[in-house]
């Protein structure tokens, strides 16, 4: 035990040492996953990529070439090869990670889960291939750099130098032809060509600074430019000697300074070409070494991947397959009811340990199930003994309850008949009361009309009495006025008599005046002219006396007529007063009769009002009788409904009692009815009258009833329907209880409902087995 603990400690220290070394090569961005066992592939990849970014040397095309002498042997350039640091890093990471994988897949350790081991195994192979691919990519990049250098620098330089040398040789050939030929026109034709060649070479040197960028190339280019300048400066002297026919001077110039400058120019061009060729061979050597190194790296990585995969496969078989086979053998033993075994691997902390623990739990559950089966068998035998006694009690109970149910049904039937008779009697009473009420209402209406007519007649009689009284008063007033008028007429007659006397007096005065006037006339006549004026006045007085006499006579005639009319008026007034007196007597008699008729009419009106009130009370009483008959009919209907409900409940009670007796008598039926089948969370539909169907979760079910999880709390006894999968229709029942969201249902026990229940329970059992 101590040795295993020591080995475990050593493995733990090595494990963390390897992880720390991996972290030393990582970029530090993977520490968020440092506590997960699956971090190793991620950190490995990060370490490889970080090493490839930081430890590899720069590409060889970015280096600086060593100076190359212009003459003599050219020094060999140092070959650019890949640095050994990244290779050692790759090798160390592969070795460390492989050791970590082998350490955690050692059989019997169980320190990692199978998922983690598989991920580490495949991750190791994958990351080894990833490292191989990175190295291959790097080597391919180096080869691409070499090819790019050849294509972008070396080959154009070689082509430019070859063109430059060809142009110089062409210029030298044209210059020799100019010196050798004796034809002046030919010489003149060659001079433009020579000028063109000189211009081409000058243009080359003008653009060579941008083409040759290396320091040694620039130095050789300066030497070639200096040699070309010397060569170009010697050309005019040679041409002048050749034009004037001094061939010896021209040959001497060609063999002297011109040839020296020409050779110097060629040497510098050749040196540049050799340097470019050497650089090309250096690139070829680098490419070859890169290819060989990449080949060995890929071969080594392939061998390492193969070794890792082979070792991982062997160790996986040893650490996974063997424990799994051992568990399979023990599972077969448990299936064969060999429960007295010790399950191996329960102490492991991986998936195999979980499987072993599950197998151990299953074995213990089987043992407990066998013990429970034995206990149930003992309970069954005891239940069978109690069953015999229960059968006797059940038979007695069934007989008694059946009698009670028969009596209850008979009583309910009698109550229903009595309620029906009461309803019919109430309907008859209501019909007769309704007729009487209608007739009373008609009589009341007629009496009301007569009362209205009597009231109108009473009003008319009152008005007649009032008018008769007024006429009597007017007659009395007329008698008084007639008496007054008679007195007035008498006074008028007396006044007329006195006026007659006055008129007589005036008539006498007029006669005397006439006599006086006559005397005056006589006296005037006696007087003559002096009495003429007085005669005129006497004539006028006389005339006035005559007129007064005439008027007085006329007045007397009128007064006599007035006196005569006044006497007639006095006689007529006396007659009118007598007539009005008799009219007053008749009016008094009429007023007395009208007063008696008014009193009789008022008495009739009072009697009619009393009769109307009695008729109204009779009508109200009839309405109350109708209302009471309606209430009696309603009550009788309620009694009838209650009787029907009692009959239905009695039938239900009889059915439930029959079901209980059948369940108690039938042992198989009892077992199936009490045996609850788990609903396994099945969603079923619960429906009831007057409410939309709802989805509920089935908790358990039996032939007797079911329990569902529902927020709806119905009234106990509510009829419900339950749609179950495989039932072939809704199963009828009723709600009996609701507690903490669990709704208890009891099913009807008719044949069709039980058949649907059996199908639904069988379907639920099949679904459970399939699950």
C-alpha positions in Angstrom: 0.0 0.0 0.0 2.8 2.4 0.9 4.6 1.5 -2.3 1.6 2.2 -4.4 1.2 5.6 -2.6 4.8 6.4 -3.3 4.4 5.5 -7.0 1.3 7.6 -7.2 3.2 10.5 -5.7 6.0 10.1 -8.2 3.6 9.9 -11.1 1.8 13.1 -9.8 5.1 15.0 -9.6 6.1 13.8 -13.1 2.7 14.7 -14.4 2.9 18.3 -13.1 6.6 18.6 -14.2 5.5 17.8 -17.8 2.6 20.2 -17.6 4.9 23.0 -16.4 7.3 22.3 -19.2 4.4 22.4 -21.7 3.3 25.7 -20.2 6.8 27.1 -20.6 6.5 26.7 -24.3 2.9 28.0 -24.5 1.9 31.6 -25.2 0.1 31.9 -21.8 -3.3 32.3 -23.4 -4.5 28.8 -22.4 -4.4 29.3 -18.6 -8.2 29.7 -18.4 -8.5 25.9 -19.0 -5.6 24.9 -16.8 -7.8 23.0 -14.3 -9.4 20.8 -17.0 -7.8 17.5 -17.9 -8.7 18.0 -21.5 -6.4 21.1 -21.7 -3.3 19.0 -22.7 -4.1 18.9 -26.4 -4.9 22.6 -26.5 -1.7 23.5 -24.6 0.3 21.1 -26.8 -1.0 22.8 -30.0 -0.3 26.2 -28.5 3.2 25.2 -27.5 3.9 23.9 -31.0 2.5 27.0 -32.7 4.3 29.4 -30.3 7.6 27.5 -30.9 7.2 27.7 -34.6 6.6 31.5 -34.3 9.4 32.3 -32.0 12.3 29.8 -32.3 12.7 29.4 -36.1 15.4 31.4 -37.8 14.6 34.1 -40.4 14.4 33.0 -44.1 17.7 32.8 -45.9 16.7 35.4 -48.4 16.9 38.1 -45.7 20.5 37.4 -44.8 23.6 39.3 -46.0 26.1 37.7 -48.3 29.9 37.8 -47.4 32.1 39.9 -49.6 33.3 38.2 -52.8 36.7 39.3 -54.3 36.7 40.6 -57.8 39.5 38.4 -58.9 40.7 35.0 -57.8 38.8 32.3 -56.0 35.4 33.2 -54.7 34.8 32.2 -51.1 32.1 29.7 -50.5 28.9 31.0 -48.8 27.7 29.5 -45.5 24.7 27.2 -46.1 21.5 28.3 -44.5 20.0 25.3 -42.6 17.1 25.1 -40.2 18.1 25.8 -36.6 18.0 22.8 -34.3 16.0 24.6 -31.5 12.5 24.1 -32.9 13.2 20.5 -33.8 14.3 19.8 -30.3 11.2 21.6 -29.0 9.0 19.5 -31.2 10.7 16.3 -30.1 10.5 17.1 -26.5 6.8 18.1 -26.6 6.0 14.9 -28.5 7.9 12.8 -25.9 6.5 14.6 -22.9 2.9 14.4 -24.2 3.3 10.7 -25.1 4.7 10.0 -21.7 1.7 11.9 -20.2 -0.7 9.8 -22.3 1.0 6.5 -21.3 1.0 7.5 -17.7 -2.7 8.1 -17.6 -3.7 5.1 -19.7 -1.7 2.6 -17.5 -4.0 -0.3 -16.6 -5.5 -0.2 -13.2 -4.7 3.5 -12.4 -8.2 4.9 -13.2 -7.2 8.5 -12.6 -8.9 9.7 -15.8 -12.2 9.1 -17.4 -12.4 7.0 -20.6 -13.6 10.1 -22.5 -10.5 12.0 -21.4 -8.2 9.1 -22.3 -9.7 8.7 -25.8 -9.5 12.5 -26.3 -5.8 12.5 -25.2 -5.0 9.5 -27.4 -6.5 10.9 -30.5 -5.4 14.4 -29.5 -1.8 13.2 -29.3 -1.9 11.6 -32.7 -3.6 14.6 -34.2 -1.2 17.1 -32.6 1.8 15.0 -33.8 0.3 15.2 -37.3 -0.2 18.9 -36.7 3.4 19.3 -35.8 4.4 17.3 -38.8 2.2 19.5 -41.0 3.7 22.7 -39.4 7.3 21.5 -40.1 6.3 20.5 -43.7 4.7 23.9 -44.2 7.8 25.6 -42.9 10.1 23.6 -45.2 7.7 24.3 -48.1 7.9 28.0 -47.2 11.7 27.8 -47.4 11.6 26.1 -50.7 9.2 28.7 -52.0 11.6 31.5 -50.8 14.4 29.9 -52.8 12.2 29.6 -55.9 11.0 33.1 -55.4 14.7 34.3 -55.2 15.5 32.4 -58.4 12.4 33.8 -60.2 12.6 37.4 -58.9 16.3 38.1 -58.6 18.9 35.6 -59.9 17.4 34.7 -63.2 16.7 38.4 -64.2 20.3 39.3 -63.1 21.8 36.5 -65.2 19.7 37.6 -68.2 20.7 41.3 -67.8 24.4 40.4 -67.6 24.2 38.2 -70.6 22.5 41.0 -72.6 25.1 43.5 -71.4 27.9 41.2 -72.5 26.3 40.6 -75.8 25.9 44.4 -76.4 29.5 45.0 -75.5 30.7 42.3 -77.9 28.5 43.7 -80.6 30.0 47.2 -80.1 33.5 45.7 -80.1 32.7 43.8 -83.4 31.3 46.9 -85.1 34.3 49.0 -83.9 36.7 46.4 -85.5 34.7 46.4 -88.7 35.0 50.3 -88.7 38.8 50.0 -88.4 39.2 47.2 -90.9 37.0 48.5 -93.7 38.4 51.1 -96.2 35.0 52.2 -97.5 34.1 55.6 -96.2 30.4 55.0 -96.7 30.5 51.8 -94.8 32.4 53.5 -92.0 29.6 56.2 -92.0 26.9 53.5 -91.9 28.6 51.8 -88.9 28.9 54.9 -86.8 25.1 55.2 -86.0 25.1 51.6 -85.0 28.0 52.2 -82.7 26.3 55.2 -81.2 23.2 53.1 -80.6 25.2 50.4 -78.8 26.8 53.0 -76.6 23.4 54.4 -75.8 22.1 50.9 -74.9 25.0 50.3 -72.6 24.6 53.7 -71.0 20.9 53.0 -70.4 21.8 49.7 -68.7 24.1 51.4 -66.3 21.5 54.1 -65.6 18.9 51.4 -64.6 21.3 48.9 -63.0 21.3 50.7 -59.7 17.6 49.6 -59.1 18.3 46.0 -60.3 21.4 45.1 -58.4 20.8 46.0 -54.8 23.4 43.9 -52.9 26.5 45.7 -51.7 28.9 43.4 -53.5 26.8 43.7 -56.7 26.9 47.5 -56.4 30.7 47.5 -55.9 31.2 45.3 -59.0 28.7 47.5 -60.9 30.8 50.6 -60.1 33.9 48.8 -61.3 32.1 47.9 -64.6 30.8 51.4 -64.9 34.4 52.8 -64.5 35.8 50.4 -67.1 32.9 51.2 -69.5 33.7 54.9 -69.1 37.4 54.3 -69.9 36.4 52.2 -72.9 33.9 54.8 -74.1 36.5 57.6 -73.8 39.0 55.7 -76.0 36.4 55.1 -78.8 36.6 58.7 -80.4 40.4 58.4 -80.9 40.0 55.0 -82.6 37.2 56.3 -84.8 39.2 59.4 -85.8 42.2 57.2 -86.7 40.0 54.9 -88.7 38.3 57.8 -90.6 41.6 59.4 -91.6 43.0 56.0 -92.7 45.5 55.7 -90.0 44.9 52.1 -89.3 48.1 51.5 -87.4 47.2 54.2 -84.9 43.7 52.7 -84.6 45.1 49.2 -84.1 47.5 50.5 -81.4 44.6 52.3 -79.6 42.5 49.1 -79.8 45.3 47.0 -78.5 46.2 49.5 -75.8 43.9 51.4 -73.6 40.7 50.4 -75.3 41.4 46.7 -75.0 42.5 47.1 -71.3 39.2 48.9 -70.5 37.3 46.2 -72.5 39.0 43.4 -70.5 38.4 45.2 -67.2 34.7 45.6 -68.1 34.4 41.9 -69.0 36.1 40.8 -65.8 33.7 42.8 -63.7 30.7 41.4 -65.6 32.1 37.8 -65.3 32.7 38.3 -61.6 29.1 39.5 -61.1 27.9 36.4 -63.1 30.0 34.1 -61.0 28.7 35.6 -57.8 25.1 35.2 -59.0 25.9 31.6 -60.0 27.4 30.9 -56.6 24.3 32.4 -55.0 22.2 30.1 -57.1 24.2 27.0 -56.1 23.9 28.2 -52.5 20.1 28.2 -52.9 20.2 24.8 -54.5 22.2 23.5 -51.5 19.7 25.1 -49.1 16.8 23.6 -51.0 18.5 20.2 -50.9 19.3 20.4 -47.1 15.7 21.6 -46.5 14.3 18.7 -48.4 16.5 16.2 -46.6 15.7 17.7 -43.2 12.0 17.8 -44.0 12.1 14.2 -45.2 13.7 13.0 -42.0 11.4 15.1 -39.9 8.3 13.7 -41.6 9.6 10.2 -41.4 10.4 10.6 -37.7 7.0 12.2 -37.0 5.3 9.4 -38.9 7.1 6.8 -36.9 6.3 8.7 -33.7 2.6 8.9 -34.7 2.6 5.2 -35.5 4.3 4.3 -32.2 1.9 6.6 -30.3 -1.1 5.1 -32.0 0.1 1.6 -31.5 1.0 2.1 -27.9 -2.2 4.0 -27.3 -4.3 1.2 -28.9 -2.5 -1.5 -26.9 -2.9 0.4 -23.6 -6.5 1.3 -24.4 -7.2 -2.4 -24.9 -5.5 -3.2 -21.7 -7.1 -0.4 -19.7 -10.6 -0.4 -21.3 -11.4 -3.7 -23.0 -10.3 -6.0 -20.2 -12.3 -4.3 -17.5 -15.3 -4.0 -19.8 -15.1 -7.8 -20.6 -14.9 -8.5 -16.8 -17.9 -6.4 -16.2 -19.8 -8.1 -19.0 -19.0 -11.5 -17.4 -20.3 -10.4 -14.1 -23.4 -8.9 -15.7 -24.2 -12.3 -17.2 -23.7 -13.8 -13.7 -26.1 -11.3 -12.2 -28.6 -12.0 -15.1 -28.4 -15.7 -14.2 -29.3 -14.8 -10.5 -25.8 -15.5 -9.2 -26.0 -12.6 -6.8 -23.3 -13.7 -4.3 -20.4 -12.2 -6.2 -18.1 -9.2 -5.7 -18.2 -6.7 -8.5 -14.7 -5.5 -9.4 -13.9 -2.0 -10.4 -16.3 -0.2 -8.1 -13.4 2.0 -6.7 -12.4 3.3 -10.2 -13.2 6.9 -10.9 -13.9 6.6 -14.6 -16.8 5.3 -16.7 -15.9 1.7 -16.0 -16.1 2.5 -12.3 -19.5 4.1 -12.9 -20.7 0.9 -14.8 -19.3 -1.3 -12.0 -21.2 0.8 -9.3 -24.4 0.6 -11.4 -24.0 -3.2 -11.6 -23.4 -3.4 -7.9 -26.6 -1.3 -7.3 -28.5 -3.5 -9.7 -27.3 -6.7 -7.9 -28.3 -5.2 -4.5 -31.7 -4.2 -6.0 -32.2 -7.8 -7.3 -31.4 -9.2 -3.8 -33.9 -6.8 -2.3 -36.5 -7.7 -4.9 -36.1 -11.4 -4.1 -36.5 -10.7 -0.4 -39.6 -8.6 -1.2 -41.0 -11.3 -3.4 -40.7 -13.8 -0.5 -42.4 -11.3 1.8 -45.2 -10.7 -0.7 -45.7 -14.5 -1.0 -46.2 -14.7 2.7 -48.5 -11.8 2.7 -50.5 -13.4 -0.2 -51.1 -16.6 1.8 -52.3 -14.5 4.7 -54.5 -12.5 2.4 -56.0 -15.7 1.1 -56.9 -16.8 4.6 -58.6 -13.5 5.2 -60.4 -13.7 1.9 -62.6 -16.6 2.9 -63.9 -14.6 5.9 -64.3 -11.5 3.8 -66.4 -13.4 1.2 -69.0 -14.3 3.9 -69.2 -10.8 5.1 -69.4 -9.5 1.6 -72.3 -11.7 0.7 -74.2 -10.5 3.8 -73.3 -6.9 3.1 -74.4 -7.3 -0.5 -77.8 -8.8 0.5 -78.5 -6.0 3.0 -77.4 -3.2 0.7 -79.4 -4.6 -2.2 -82.5 -4.5 0.0 -81.8 -1.0 1.1 -81.2 0.0 -2.5 -84.5 -1.6 -3.6 -86.3 0.3 -0.9 -84.5 3.5 -1.7 -85.4 3.1 -5.4 -89.1 2.5 -4.5 -89.2 5.5 -2.3 -87.6 7.6 -5.0 -90.2 6.3 -7.5 -93.1 7.1 -5.1 -91.6 10.6 -4.5 -91.4 11.1 -8.2 -95.0 10.1 -8.7 -96.2 12.4 -5.8 -94.1 15.2 -7.2 -95.6 14.6 -10.7 -99.2 14.7 -9.2 -98.4 17.8 -7.2 -97.0 19.4 -10.4 -100.2 18.5 -12.3 -102.4 19.9 -9.4 -100.4 23.1 -9.2 -100.8 23.5 -13.0 -104.6 23.1 -12.7 -104.8 25.6 -9.8 -102.7 28.0 -11.8 -104.9 27.6 -14.8 -108.2 28.3 -12.8 -106.6 31.1 -10.8 -105.4 32.6 -14.1 -109.0 32.6 -15.5 -110.4 34.1 -12.3 -107.8 36.8 -12.3 -108.5 37.6 -15.9 -112.3 37.8 -15.2 -111.7 39.9 -12.1 -109.5 42.2 -14.1 -112.3 42.5 -16.7 -114.9 43.4 -14.0 -112.6 45.8 -12.4 -112.1 47.5 -15.8 -115.8 47.8 -16.4 -116.5 49.1 -12.8 -113.8 51.6 -13.3 -115.5 52.8 -16.5 -118.9 53.0 -14.7 -117.3 54.9 -11.9 -115.8 57.3 -14.3 -119.3 57.8 -16.0 -121.0 58.3 -12.6 -118.3 60.8 -11.6 -118.9 62.6 -14.9 -122.8 62.6 -14.2 -122.2 63.8 -10.7 -120.2 66.6 -12.1 -123.0 67.4 -14.5 -125.6 67.4 -11.7 -123.4 69.6 -9.6 -123.1 72.0 -12.5 -126.9 72.0 -13.1 -127.6 72.6 -9.4 -125.1 75.4 -9.5 -126.7 76.9 -12.7 -130.3 76.5 -11.1 -129.1 78.3 -8.0 -127.6 81.0 -10.2 -130.9 81.3 -12.1 -132.9 81.6 -8.9 -130.6 84.3 -7.7 -130.9 86.0 -11.1 -134.8 85.7 -10.8 -134.7 87.2 -7.4 -132.4 89.9 -8.6 -134.8 90.5 -11.6 -137.9 90.8 -9.2 -135.9 93.3 -7.1 -134.9 95.2 -10.2 -138.6 95.0 -11.5 -139.8 96.5 -8.3 -137.2 99.2 -8.5 -138.1 99.9 -12.1 -141.8 100.1 -11.1 -141.0 102.6 -8.5 -138.8 104.4 -11.0 -141.7 104.4 -13.5 -144.0 105.8 -10.8 -141.5 108.5 -10.1 -141.2 109.1 -13.8 -145.0 109.4 -14.1 -145.1 111.9 -11.3 -142.2 113.8 -12.9 -144.1 113.8 -16.2 -147.1 115.1 -14.5 -145.1 117.9 -12.9 -143.5 118.6 -16.4 -147.0 118.8 -17.8 -147.8 121.3 -15.2 -144.7 123.3 -16.1 -145.5 123.0 -19.8 -149.0 124.3 -19.0 -147.4 127.1 -17.1 -145.1 127.8 -20.1 -148.0 127.7 -22.5 -149.8 130.2 -20.3 -146.7 132.4 -20.3 -146.5 132.1 -24.1 -150.2 133.2 -24.4 -149.6 136.1 -22.2 -146.4 137.0 -24.1 -148.4 136.8 -27.3 -150.9 139.1 -25.8 -148.2 141.5 -24.7 -146.7 141.4 -28.1 -150.0 142.1 -29.6 -150.4 145.0 -27.3 -147.0 146.2 -28.2 -147.8 146.0 -31.9 -150.8 148.0 -31.3 -148.9 150.5 -29.4 -146.2 150.6 -32.0 -148.7 151.2 -34.7 -150.0 154.0 -32.6 -146.6 155.4 -32.3 -145.9 155.4 -35.9 -142.4 155.9 -37.1 -141.1 156.1 -33.6 -142.5 152.8 -32.7 -141.5 151.1 -35.8 -138.4 149.5 -34.2 -140.4 148.5 -31.2 -143.0 147.0 -33.6 -140.3 144.9 -35.1 -139.3 143.7 -31.7 -142.8 143.1 -30.8 -143.3 141.1 -34.0 -140.3 138.9 -33.1 -141.5 138.4 -29.6 -144.8 137.5 -31.0 -143.3 135.0 -33.4 -141.2 133.6 -30.5 -144.3 133.3 -28.4 -146.0 131.4 -31.1 -143.0 129.0 -31.5 -142.9 128.6 -27.7 -146.6 127.7 -27.7 -146.1 125.3 -30.5 -143.1 123.7 -28.7 -145.0 123.6 -25.5 -147.9 121.9 -27.2 -145.5 119.4 -28.7 -143.9 118.8 -25.4 -147.2 118.3 -23.8 -148.1 115.8 -26.5 -144.8 113.9 -25.9 -145.3 114.1 -22.1 -148.8 112.7 -22.5 -147.4 109.9 -24.6 -144.6 109.3 -22.0 -147.2 109.3 -19.3 -149.3 106.8 -21.2 -146.1 104.6 -21.9 -145.1 104.9 -18.3 -148.4 103.6 -17.1 -148.1 100.7 -19.5 -144.6 100.0 -18.3 -145.7 100.1 -14.7 -148.4 97.5 -15.6 -145.9 95.4 -17.6 -143.3 95.6 -14.7 -145.9 94.3 -12.4 -146.6 91.4 -14.7 -142.9 90.7 -15.0 -142.4 90.7 -11.3 -145.3 88.3 -10.9 -143.8 86.0 -13.6 -140.3 86.2 -12.0 -141.8 85.3 -8.7 -143.4 82.2 -10.1 -140.0 81.4 -11.8 -138.2 81.7 -8.5 -140.6 79.2 -7.0 -140.1 76.7 -9.8 -136.3 77.2 -9.6 -136.4 76.5 -5.9 -138.3 73.2 -6.6 -135.7 72.3 -9.3 -132.8 73.1 -7.0 -134.2 70.8 -4.3 -134.7 68.0 -6.9 -131.1 68.5 -8.2 -129.7 68.4 -4.7 -131.4 65.1 -4.0 -130.1 63.7 -7.4 -126.6 64.9 -6.6 -126.7 63.2 -3.2 -127.9 60.0 -4.8 -125.2 60.2 -7.5 -122.5 60.7 -4.9 -123.7 57.7 -2.9 -123.6 55.6 -6.2 -120.1 56.8 -6.9 -118.9 55.9 -3.4 -120.5 52.5 -3.7 -118.8 52.0 -7.1 -115.4 53.1 -5.7 -115.8 50.5 -2.9 -116.7 47.8 -5.4 -113.7 48.8 -7.6 -111.4 48.5 -4.5 -112.8 45.1 -3.7 -112.3 44.0 -7.4 -108.7 45.3 -7.3 -108.1 43.4 -4.1 -109.7 40.3 -5.7 -107.4 40.7 -8.7 -104.3 41.0 -6.5 -105.4 38.0 -4.6 -105.8 36.0 -7.8 -102.3 37.1 -8.9 -100.9 36.0 -5.6 -102.7 32.7 -6.1 -101.1 32.4 -9.6 -97.7 33.2 -8.2 -98.1 30.7 -5.4 -99.3 28.1 -7.9 -96.1 28.9 -10.0 -94.0 28.5 -6.9 -95.8 25.3 -6.1 -95.1 24.1 -9.7 -91.5 25.1 -9.3 -91.2 23.3 -6.0 -92.9 20.3 -7.5 -90.5 20.3 -10.4 -87.6 20.6 -8.0 -89.0 17.8 -6.0 -89.4 15.8 -9.2 -85.8 16.6 -10.2 -84.6 15.6 -6.7 -86.6 12.4 -6.9 -85.0 11.7 -10.3 -81.6 12.6 -8.9 -82.2 10.3 -5.9 -83.1 7.6 -8.4 -79.9 8.2 -10.4 -77.8 8.3 -7.3 -79.4 5.1 -6.1 -78.6 3.5 -9.4 -75.0 4.7 -9.2 -74.8 3.5 -5.6 -76.2 0.2 -6.7 -73.6 0.0 -9.5 -70.8 0.9 -7.2 -71.9 -1.6 -4.6 -72.1 -4.3 -7.3 -68.6 -3.3 -8.5 -67.4 -3.4 -4.9 -68.9 -6.8 -4.3 -67.6 -8.1 -7.7 -64.2 -6.8 -6.9 -64.1 -8.3 -3.4 -65.4 -11.6 -4.6 -63.1 -11.9 -7.6 -59.5 -12.3 -6.5 -58.1 -11.7 -9.9 -60.3 -8.7 -10.3 -59.1 -7.4 -7.0 -55.5 -7.8 -7.8 -55.9 -6.1 -11.2 -58.0 -3.3 -9.7 -55.6 -2.5 -6.8 -52.5 -2.9 -8.9 -51.3 0.6 -9.8 -49.4 1.1 -13.1 -47.0 4.1 -13.2 -48.0 6.7 -15.8 -44.3 7.6 -16.6 -45.3 11.3 -17.1 -47.7 10.5 -20.1 -49.8 13.5 -21.2 -53.5 12.6 -21.4 -56.7 14.7 -22.0 -59.2 15.3 -19.2 -62.7 16.5 -20.3 -65.9 17.4 -18.5 -69.3 18.9 -19.4 -69.3 22.7 -19.8 -65.5 23.0 -19.7 -62.8 22.9 -22.4 -60.6 19.7 -22.4 -57.2 20.2 -20.6 -53.9 18.3 -20.8 -52.8 16.6 -17.6 -49.9 14.4 -16.6 -50.8 10.8 -15.7 -49.2 9.8 -12.4 -50.6 6.2 -12.0 -53.6 4.2 -13.1 -55.5 0.9 -12.3 -58.8 -0.6 -13.3 -60.4 1.1 -10.3 -59.1 4.7 -10.8 -56.2 7.0 -11.7 -54.2 9.9 -10.3 -53.3 12.8 -12.5 -51.5 16.1 -11.9 -53.9 18.9 -12.5 -54.3 22.5 -11.3 -58.1 22.2 -11.8 -60.0 21.4 -8.6 -63.5 20.0 -9.5 -66.3 19.3 -7.1 -66.2 15.7 -5.8 -68.5 13.6 -7.9 -68.0 15.6 -11.1 -68.4 13.4 -14.2 -65.2 13.4 -16.3 -63.7 11.6 -19.3 -60.1 10.5 -19.6 -58.6 10.0 -23.1 -55.7 7.5 -22.8 -53.4 6.3 -25.6 -54.5 3.0 -26.9 -57.9 3.0 -25.1 -59.9 3.5 -28.2 -62.2 6.1 -26.7 -62.7 8.2 -23.6 -62.9 6.4 -20.2 -65.8 7.6 -18.1 -65.4 8.2 -14.4 -65.8 10.9 -11.8 -63.5 13.0 -9.6 -63.3 11.9 -5.9 -60.6 14.1 -4.4 -58.0 16.8 -5.1 -55.0 17.2 -2.9 -51.8 19.2 -3.6 -52.3 19.3 -7.3 -53.1 15.5 -7.5 -56.6 14.7 -8.8 -58.1 11.3 -7.9 -60.4 9.7 -10.4 -62.7 6.6 -10.0 -63.7 4.8 -13.2 -67.1 3.3 -14.1 -67.1 -0.5 -14.0 -69.2 -1.3 -17.1 -67.9 -3.8 -19.6 -67.0 -1.2 -22.3 -65.2 1.1 -19.9 -63.2 -1.9 -18.4 -62.2 -3.0 -21.9 -60.9 0.4 -22.7 -59.0 0.5 -19.4 -57.4 -2.9 -20.1 -56.2 -1.7 -23.5 -54.8 1.6 -22.1 -53.0 -0.2 -19.2 -51.5 -2.7 -21.7 -50.4 0.1 -24.0 -48.7 1.9 -21.0 -47.0 -1.3 -20.0 -45.6 -1.8 -23.5 -44.4 1.8 -23.6 -42.6 1.3 -20.3 -40.9 -1.8 -21.4 -39.8 -0.2 -24.7 -38.4 2.7 -22.7 
